[in-house]
Amino acid sequence: MSKLSSPLKALINSPAARPHTVPAPRHIESVYKKIQHQAQSKSLSQSSWLALSTATTITINSPESLTALYRLASTSQSAPESVATAEFMREVGLKCISFNGIPRTINCLNAFKASLPESVSAQLSTTPTRAPTADNIQEICSRGQRLWDSIYRPFETKLYNKLAGSHPDLPVHILNGNYGALLSDPARNTGASVGRLATSIIAVACLRAQTGVGPQVTSHIFGLRKAVDDGTWVSDSETEEGARWLASDEGNTWILESVDEIVDIISNGSGSNFAPRTERASKI
């Protein structure tokens, strides 16, 4: 195989292409701590604010910040609790693939694993739980359908048909490859489960941090509320008081503003690196 020329390498790594991950700003932990304290004041469990913060940080592509987040979240935890926190964060990272694509999750989870203390990383599960087989493929599809219906009812069929009009395999892949195989939690005895409510928080956080996808943010805000309406939130590690607050206008506002705050500090005020800044876009 021929080697890449020096000019081509330089082009790939051009600063204008922003080829590298984003370093952690000096005060990122204080922002995470503020969000943690706000969550605690509303009787939220760690899973909700940690899902929000993890998903936003991965979307903005800052593995170093993810390390700072884990350091805060695992403070004063026992050894088993520290492992469980790491398992939860990397499970959130996996689910981010449905909204951000694969590369940023690879960047962040690789660096995250390398940053963990050996006593924690050595205990992380190495058993895959989402491999499709002839025995479980129908269950995967059924899980996807249940999650899809929970998020989009009473428009679940209308939305499916609209997507199919764009491409017949678009809803097939979304429903089975994302909602079934990835976003819904499989039955397992290893790793971590995120839960229905936290999955909607991940969706809102990723999409808000991306920018440019307001309709999808709206859909998943409603999806979060429906998790409380239909009772599917009970699989989460969240209190009923916390779940109902998250589904309120005040809770929704807190989620969006917390995402914005994380994006703002990690980007040093330049906004999402998923889309160009408004100032730059206006000159094009």
Protein Blocks (a to p, Z undefined) as FASTA:
>chain_A
ZZddfklmmmmmgmklopaccdddfklmmmmmmmmmmmmmnopafklmmmmmmmmmmmno
paklmmmmmmmmmgoiafklmmmmmmmmmmmmmmmmmmnojmlmmmmmmmmmmmpcfklm
mmpcfbdfkbccfklmmmmmmmmmmmmmmmmocklmmmmmmmmmmomklmmmmmmmmmmm
mmpccddfehjdebjmlmmmmmmmmmmmngoilmmmmmmmmmmmmmmmnopmmmpccdfk
lmmmmmmmklmmmmmmmmmmmmmmmnnonapakbccfklmmmZZ
